[in-house]
Amino acid sequence: YNIESYQIMPELAYQPSNQFRIITAYEFTAKTNPLPSEMPESAQIHQVSLELRWNKLIQRNLIANIRYINIDYEGPLNTPISYEMLEALQPGINWTWGLNWQQRLANGLQLNINYQGRKSFATRTVHIARMQVTALF
């Protein structure tokens, strides 16, 4: 398969201080598979997002985001190309959100805690959490 994609993503950022930043964005993506098949595949994805960032010099970093994603898809579902075109989401309304915390610890250690969630119209909510400790030297 061959996916052709067109994308536009204007964004607006506001930074009231060196430590805090707010970013809001709208993204439109149009995808098609021009190769001949029994059912042509196409997707139009509208995404609105909000992201908050807070930094405390080199010590800690917090990023929170939420996204509303509306996908109009034509084509067969549960195929490798539909998974790729839908970006692992479902046709219709989808929500994704996330939280990432980075903390520099003593003796060159860094702690990273990450949480991600997603919800599609007809599916259960998916929660993913990760924790990582890294040695910096």
C-alpha positions in Angstrom: 0.0 0.0 0.0 0.9 3.6 -0.4 -0.5 6.3 1.9 -0.6 9.9 0.6 -1.1 12.4 3.5 -1.7 16.2 3.6 -1.5 18.0 6.9 -2.0 21.5 8.3 -1.3 22.3 12.0 -1.6 25.9 13.3 -0.7 26.3 16.9 -0.8 29.1 19.5 1.6 29.2 22.4 1.5 31.5 25.5 4.4 31.7 27.9 3.7 34.0 30.8 7.0 33.1 32.5 10.2 31.1 31.9 8.7 28.2 33.9 5.2 27.9 32.4 3.9 27.5 28.9 0.4 26.8 27.3 0.1 25.4 23.8 -3.2 24.9 21.9 -3.3 23.6 18.4 -5.6 22.4 15.6 -4.5 19.7 13.2 -6.2 18.6 10.0 -4.9 15.5 8.2 -6.2 13.9 5.0 -5.0 10.5 4.1 -5.7 8.3 1.0 -4.4 5.0 -0.4 -4.4 5.6 -4.2 -3.5 2.1 -5.0 -6.3 0.2 -6.7 -8.3 -2.1 -4.4 -11.8 -3.4 -3.9 -12.6 -0.7 -1.4 -10.7 2.6 -1.5 -9.4 3.8 1.8 -9.4 7.4 3.0 -9.3 9.2 6.3 -9.9 12.8 7.4 -8.6 13.5 10.9 -9.5 16.7 12.9 -7.6 17.1 16.1 -7.7 19.8 18.8 -5.1 19.7 21.6 -4.1 21.5 24.7 -0.7 21.1 26.4 0.6 22.6 29.6 4.4 22.6 30.4 6.0 23.5 33.7 9.8 23.6 34.2 11.9 24.2 37.2 15.3 24.9 35.7 17.2 21.6 35.5 15.4 19.9 38.5 12.0 19.0 37.3 9.7 19.1 34.3 5.9 18.4 34.0 4.0 18.1 30.8 0.2 17.5 30.6 -1.9 17.2 27.4 -5.3 16.4 26.2 -6.5 15.8 22.6 -9.9 15.6 21.0 -9.7 13.6 17.7 -12.5 13.2 15.2 -11.9 10.7 12.5 -14.0 10.2 9.3 -12.8 6.9 7.7 -13.9 5.0 4.7 -12.6 1.6 4.1 -12.3 -1.8 5.7 -11.4 -1.9 9.4 -9.0 -4.3 11.2 -6.4 -4.3 8.5 -2.8 -3.2 8.6 -3.5 -0.2 6.4 -6.5 0.9 8.5 -4.4 0.7 11.7 -1.8 2.9 10.1 -4.2 5.4 8.6 -6.2 5.7 11.8 -3.0 6.0 13.9 -4.2 3.1 16.2 -7.5 4.9 17.0 -11.1 4.2 15.9 -13.3 6.0 13.5 -15.5 8.7 15.2 -14.6 10.6 18.4 -11.5 9.7 20.3 -9.9 11.3 23.3 -6.2 10.9 24.4 -4.5 12.4 27.4 -1.1 12.2 29.0 1.1 13.3 31.9 4.9 13.2 32.1 7.0 14.0 35.1 10.8 14.2 35.0 12.7 14.7 38.2 16.4 15.0 38.6 17.5 13.0 41.7 20.8 13.1 43.6 24.0 11.5 42.3 23.2 11.8 38.6 19.9 9.9 38.7 16.8 11.0 36.8 13.2 9.7 37.5 10.7 9.7 34.6 7.0 8.9 35.3 4.7 8.7 32.3 1.0 8.1 32.1 -1.1 7.9 28.9 -4.8 7.3 28.3 -7.1 7.0 25.4 -10.8 6.5 24.9 -12.7 5.8 21.7 -16.5 5.8 21.3 -17.2 2.0 21.3 -14.1 0.8 23.2 -13.0 0.6 26.8 -10.6 3.2 28.2 -7.0 2.3 27.9 -4.5 3.3 30.6 -0.7 3.0 30.3 1.8 4.0 33.0 5.6 3.8 32.9 8.4 4.6 35.3 12.0 4.8 34.5 15.2 5.6 36.5 18.2 6.7 34.4 21.8 7.2 35.5 23.3 10.3 33.9 27.1 10.4 33.8 
